[in-house]
Amino acid sequence: MCIRDSNIIDALPQNKLLNFYPNPASIEISINAVLEGNYNYHIYSISGQILSSGKLINNSVNIESLKSGIFILELENEKEILRERFIKL
C-alpha cells in the first residue's frame, strides 16, 4: 500500500497542529498536541510505502522497529489528517 498523495513528500505543509518530540528519535515519538477524538497513525517511507499503522495510544508511537532514515508520520481521524516528517536514528 502506498501513501494516498504521491506528491506528499514535496507538499507537506508547515503544520503547527502536529508537533512531536524528539526529532530525531530512536525508540518512540511523543505527540505534543491536544488531539480530540480517536486517531489512527500511519508511518510511510520517503518513497510513500506504508511501513506501520495502528491506533494512537497515549499520544505516542513506537518506532523502534524502523531502520534509520527519514519517514512521514500521519495522524488521521474522521475530521482531519495531519502529516509531518521525522528522522529515525
Beta strands, then each sheet from edge to edge (+ up, - down):
strand 1: 20-21
strand 2: 28-31
strand 3: 40-45
strand 4: 50-55
strand 5: 60-62
strand 6: 69-76
strand 7: 81-88
sheet 1: 1+ 2- 5+
sheet 2: 4+ 3- 6+ 7-
end
